[in-house]
C-alpha cells in the first residue's frame, strides 16, 4: 500500500440542527488523484473546507502524511502543505497575476524583493508544469481558465503538496477542462496529491485513481475508479437508479413565438459581438446553441432577455415587434419571456439576500405576496418552501442567506423561480453548471416537460453532449454568427465541432 497523504477519521460538523458531515472517514494515497462525488449538499465541500481550515470539525482527527494535525485556519493548512482552489475564485481582479500570487505571502521586508522571488518561482513552475502565464497581466482581463491557473499557481507557490479543487470545471469550456486535466496528471507525475470534487462522472472516470462517494453528509462508498462505472457511481450518489440519458419523444413544433432578424451588438471598442444574426424559435421545441464560449452565445441571451441593447436588428415576441421600451427584463417577463442566466451569482441571485427573497426576485410586485410596505413575509416564505420542496433545494430553509447554499442548490433556486412562472419562452444559459447527477436528471426532465407543454426554449450550454441530448434543432455559432443548423436527431459531434470552428464541411 502506498503511504497516505490524507487520513480523516470520524469527522463530524453541524451548522445548527443541520448535520453537514456525520462521522466521515477518508484515506487518500500520496501521489494520486482522488475524486469525491455526491449530490449538491452531500457535504463534500464542507469536508474539504474542514481540511483546509475554513471550518473546524466538531469531532474527528486529521492526519497529514501520517502526522496528526490541528487545522484551525487556512494558514494551518498551508503550513501542512495543503492548497485549495475554490469553485468561485479568491482573486483580486484589479491586481496583476504576480501581485495575486504573493498577496498574503510577500515573504520579504521589501515588496520588491517578494515580487522578484515570485517571478523566479513562476518561471520555475511554468517550466515544471507548463503553467505559462504573463505575470504582469491584470487578473480581471484574463479568461476564466487562466484565472483558475492563477489560483493553482498561488497554491504551488506556497508549497502545496496536496491540492484540493472544488468543482474546477464548472466554469470552464471543454478545451480548458482538457488543459486542466493534463495539468493534474503532470502534478501527479511530480508526486503531488490531488483531491477532485466534482459531479461530472465522465471526469471521474477519465482522470482519477480512486473515488469516494458522499450522500447526505455521510461517506457511503470508497471505490477504485478502474473497477467502477458511471451508473454504479450515480446510484451510490443518489441512493437509487439514475437515468443517465435524456428520454424524449419527437414532437411537431408549433407556430413561431420568438424571432430575431439581423441582430448586431458592438462592445465599447466597436468590436462586433453579434453579426447579422437571425433565428426563429417555435412553440414546443428546444433549440440548442453549440459553440465555444466567447463566440456570442452570452450576448445573444442577454439581448433577447433585455439585459443588453442591440446596435441593430428586430426582435418579435408572439408576432409583436418589440421596441426599446418593451425590451426591459420586467416588460419581457410580463409578456411571458423568462430567463435563466448563465452566471447565477452575478445575474441570477443577490447572494446576500435570503433564499425566500431570491425565490421571488423579479416578481416581487406580484400581488400574491402583498404590495409595497404590506408585503407578506409569511406568504413569501410559504411560496419558497413549496418550490424548494418541489425542486429538492437543500437545505429547504427559506430564511438562510443564499450565499450559504452550494452552487448547485443556488442553481435550483433560480430554475424554480423562472420555470414556475409558466413561461411562453424560456431562455436557458448553462442549466446544469455545477449541478449534481441527480439534479441534472431532474432539470432535464423539467425542460422536456416544458417543451412538451408548448414552451419555446432556447438553450445555451458549454456541454455539447447536453445540447445534443435536449435539443430538437441545433444552431452552431462562431465569431458572433450562426454558422449552421442541424436536426439534433442526425447531428454528430464532428460535424458540429467543425461548424463551431467556422468550417462547414458539408458546404466544402
N, C-alpha and C positions, 0 to 999 in steps of 0.2 A: 504493500500500500504506500502511495506517495505521502509525504508529510502534509499536514493540514495547514492551510493559510488561515482559515477561519473555523472556529468551533463555537457555536452558540448553544447554550443548554438552558432549557426551561424559561425562555424569555416570555414575560407577560407585560402587557401595557394596557391600562384603562384610561379612557377620557370620559370622566363622569361615569355614567352607567354603561357606556359602550366599551366592550372588550375588543380592542383593536388587534391584540396578539394574545393568544392563550397557550401558555406552556410550549412555546415553539423551540425546537432544536434543529440545528442545521450544521452540517460539516461540508467544507469546501476544500478540495485538494489544491495545493500550491501549484502554480503554473498551468492552471486550467481555465476554461471559460465555462462558467456555471450559470444556467438560466433559472430564474424564479418566475413562475407564471401563476395566474389566478385572476378571478373576476375583479372588476373595479370594486374597491372597498374590502378586498380579501385580507389586507394587512401587509402586503408586500412592501410598499413604500414606508410604512411605519416601522417595519422591522429593519430596513436599511437605514432609516433615519436614526434609529437607536444605535446601530453600528457606527454611524457617522457622528453621533453626539448631538444631534438636534433634539432628541428626546432622551430621557433617562428611563430605563426599564423599571417597572415596579418590582420585578423579581427576575432572577436568572443570572447566568455567567457568560462573559465574553472572553474567549482566548484567541490571541493572535500569534501565529507561529508557535503555538504551544504554551504561550505565556499568558496568564490571567491579566486582564486589563480593566481598569475603571475608566470608561469613556463617558465623560460628563459634558463634553463640548466638542465642536469640530476641531479645536486646537489639539485636544487629546487624540482625536482620530488621526489628524495629520502627523502628530508625533509618533503614532503607531504605524505609520506608513500607509494610511488609507486615504484615498481621494474619491470624490463623488461628483458626477455630472448630473445635474437635475434636469427634469423634463422642461422646466421653464428656467432659462439660463440666469445665472447670478453674475451678470456683467454690467459695467457702466458704459453705456453706449457712446457717450461723448468722449471717452478716453481712447487712447491708442491700444493696440494689441499688447505691446510691451508694458505699458502702464497698468493694464488689467492683470497681466501676468504677475507683476511684483506687488500689486496692491495688497497690503497687509503682511507682506513678507519682503520688505525692501532690503533688509539684511545688511545695511551699512549706515554709518552716521551721515554720509552724504548721499543724496538721492542719485547723483550722477554715477557713483560707484555701483549702486544697486542696479541701475539701468544697464551699465556696461556688463555686469555679471550676467544679467538676464539675457542680453543679446548673445553672449557667448554660449549660454546654455541652450537658447533657442536654436542656434546653429547646429549644436550637437544633436539635439532631439530631431531636427529636420533630417540630419544625416542618418541617424539610427532608425527612425520610424517613417520617414517620408512625410513628416508633418511640416511641409513647407508653407510659410505664410509671411506676409510682409509685416515686420514688427511695428512699422510706423502707421499702418492703416488704422483708420478710425473704426472701432468695432461696429458702430451703428450703420456704417456703409457696407458691411460685409453681408454675404448671404447667410442664411440660417446654418447651412452646413459648415461654413468657415467659422461662424460664431461657436458652434459646438467644438470645432477643432481647438479654438482658444481655451475653452473650458478643460479639454483634455490636457492641453499643454500646461495650464495652471496646476493641475494635479500632479503631472510628472515633474514639473519644476520644483514642487515642494517635496519630491522624493517618494511619491506613492509607489508602493509595490502591489497594492490592491486597489483596483479601480472599479467603482460601482457606477453603473449607467442606468438611469431610471427612464424607461420608455424612450430610448435615444432616437428611434426612427419615426416617432410620432410627428415630427415637424420636417422630416427630410424627404426629398424626392427619391425615387428608386436608384438613380445613379449615385446620389450622395450616400444612400444606405449601403450600396455596394462598396464604396470607398471606405466607409466606417468599418465594415466587417473585415476588409483587407487589413485595416489598421489594427483591429482587435487580434487578428491572427498573428500579426507582427509582434504585438505586445506579448502574446502568449509565447511566441518563439524566443523572446528575450527573457522569459521566466516570470513575467508579470501574471498576476491572478486577476481575472475579470469576472465581475458579477453583473449579469444582464437581466434587468427587469423588463419584461415585455409581454404583450398579449398576442403577439403575432407568432403563431405556431410554426409557420414556414421558416422564420428566422431562427427559432429554437432548433429546428431540425438541421438547418444549414451550418450553424456556427458554434453550437455548444457541445461540450463533452458530457455533461450531466445536467439534469433539470430537477427542480423541486417544485411541488405544486401546493399552493395555499388555497384554502376555502373557508370563508367566514372566520378569519383570524387564526385558523389552525393549519398546521402543516400536515397534509394528508398523503403525500407520496414523495419518494426520492427515486429517481429513475436514471439509468444510463441512456443517453439520447439515442445511441445506435440500436437500442433494444426496445424502443417505444415507437409510437406513431401519433400523428395529429389527432385521429379520433379518440385514442386512449387518453391523451392529454386533455382534450376538450371535455371528455366525460368526467375525468378526475377534477377538473376545474369547476364544473357546473354542478356535478352530482347527478347528472342524467345524460342520456344520449343527446348529442347536439348535431343538428343538420348543418353540414359544412358547405353545402351548395344551395344556391337560390332556386326555388321551385316557382315557376310562374307559367301561366297559360298564355298562348298567343291571343291577342285581342285586336279588334278593329278600332283604330283610332277615331276620335270624334272630330268636331269642327275645330278650326284654328282658334286658339284662345289668346296667345301672345305672339306678336310679330315684331321683329326688328328689321329695319331696312337701312342699309348704308351707314351703320353706326361708325363713328370715328371718335377717338379720345386721344388728346395730346397731354403730356405732362408739362411741368413748369418750364422745362428746357425746350419744349416744342417737339419732343420725340413722340412719334405716333405709337400708342399702345394698342389701339384697335384701329384696323384699317378697312373701311368699307365692308363692315361685317353685317351679314343678313342671316336670319334664321326664323323658322316658324315652329311654334310649339302647339301641339294639338291636345285636346281633352283626352284623357285616358291613355297617355303614353309617357314613357320616361325617355328623355333624350340625354345621353351622356356626352360630356366633353372630354376627349382624350388629348392630353398634351403635357409636355414637360413644364413644370412650374415656371412661371415668369413669361409665358407666351400669350398673356392677355386674358386668361380664364378668370382671374380675380377681378380685373377691370370690367369684364362682361357682366359678372354677377352684380358688381357694385352699381353699374349703370342701370341695369334692369331693376335693381332694388331701390333706386333713388338716392344712393349714397354718393354717387359720382355723376357729374354733369358730362354729357357727351358734347363734342365740338360740332357734330353734325349727325344727321340721320333722324329717322322717325321710329317711334315705338307705338304699337297699337295693343290695347288690352281689351279683349272682348269686342273687337271691331272698332273701338273708340280710340282716336288719336290722342295721345297724352301730351298736353302742353307742359311747359316748365312748372306751372303751378300744381299740376297733377302729379308731378314726379317727385314728391316728397315721400319718405317711408310711411308716414302716418296716413297720407291720402291713399297710397297704394294698398296699405293693409285694409282700409275700408272698402277698396274695390276687389278684395279677395286675393291679393298677391302677398304671400308670406315668404320670409327669407330666413334660412338657417345659415349664418355666416361661417366662413372658413376658419376664422380665428375667434373662438368662443370668448376668450378673455378680453381681447381688445374691442370687439364689436358686439358680441352676443350677451355679455353679462357686465354687471357692476359688482365686482367680487367683494367689495366692502359692504354691500347690501346683504340682507338676509336672503335665504333661498326662497321664502314666500314672496318677497318683494320682486326678486328676479323672475318668479313664475308668472307675474303679470306685467313685466316691463314692456312698455309699448302699448299695452292695453289697459293701463291704469284708469283711463277715463270711462271704461265700461261701467255703466250704472249698476251692474250686478255686484260691484264691490263698494258701492256708495259713491258719493260725489264730494269733491273738494275737501273741506275740513271735516266732512262727515263720512269719510271712507271708513269701512268696517274692517278692523283688523281680524275679527273672528271669521268673516266671510273670506278674506284673503287667505287666512291660514287653512280654512276648510278646503278651499279650492286647491291649494298647494298639496295638502295631504292626499286628496283624491288623485291628482295627477301623479304624485310621487309614487303612490301605491301601484297605479296603472303602468308606470314606466320603471318600476323597481329601482327607484333612486335610493341610494344607501349613504348615510343613514336617512330614514324618512322623517327628518326633523326640519320643519319649515322655519324655525327660529334660528338655525345655525347659519353663521356667516358663509356665504357662498365660497369664499376663499378656502374654507376648511374642507370642502369636498374634493375628492380625487378628480382628475381631469375627465375621466370617463363619466362620472356622475354629474359633473358640470355640463357635459355634452347632453346628457339625458334631460336635464332641466330645460335647456334651450329647445331640444326636439319636442318635448311635451308642450311647451308654451306655444310653439308655432303650429304644430300638427293639430292640436286640439281646438284651434280656431276655425276649423273647417275651410281650408284654403281652396280656391279655384285653381290657382297657380302656386306652386311651391318651388322656390329656388334653393337648392341644397349645395352647400360647399363643404367638402370633406366630412360626410355624415358620421363616419366611424373612426375618425382620427383619435387615437388614444383610448379606444373603447375595447373592452374585453370580448372574447369569442361568443359568450352567451348573449351579450348586449348587441353584438353585430348581427347575430341571427334575428333578434327581436326587431332591430331597426330596419333590416332588410324586409322583414315581413310587413312592417308598418308601411314602408314605402310602396311595396307591391299592392297592399290593400288600398292605399290611397289612389294609386293608378287604376286599380280595378273599379274604384268608385267614381272614376271620371276626372280625377285631378290631373292637370298637366304639370309634369315635374321636369325641371332642368337640373341635371346632376353634374357637379364638378368633383373629381376625386383624383388624387395622385396615384391611387391604386388601380392600375389598368384592369386587373382581374375583377375588381368591384364594378367598374364601368361596364365591362363586357357582360357580367352576370346580371346586372339590374336593368340595363338599357334595352329599349326596343330599337332605337336608332342611335348611332354614334357619330358625332362630328369631331373631326380631328382639327386641332389648332396649332399653328406655328407662326411666330412673329406677328401676332395680333390678327391673323387671318384664319378663316375656315379653309383648310387645305383639302378636305374631302369628307364625304358622308358614306357610311356603311350601315347596312342592316346588321344588328347585333347577332342575329342567328347565323350569319355567314361570315362574320368578321374573324380575322385571325391576328395574333399579336404582331407577326412580322409585317403584315400589310399596314396595320395601324402605326407601328413603330416608324415605318418609312414616311407615312403621312405626317406624323408628329415631328419628323425631321425636315418636313417641307418637300419630300420626294414622293411623287405619285407614280408608283411602279406600274399600275395598270395603264396610265396615260403614256408612260415611257414605252 
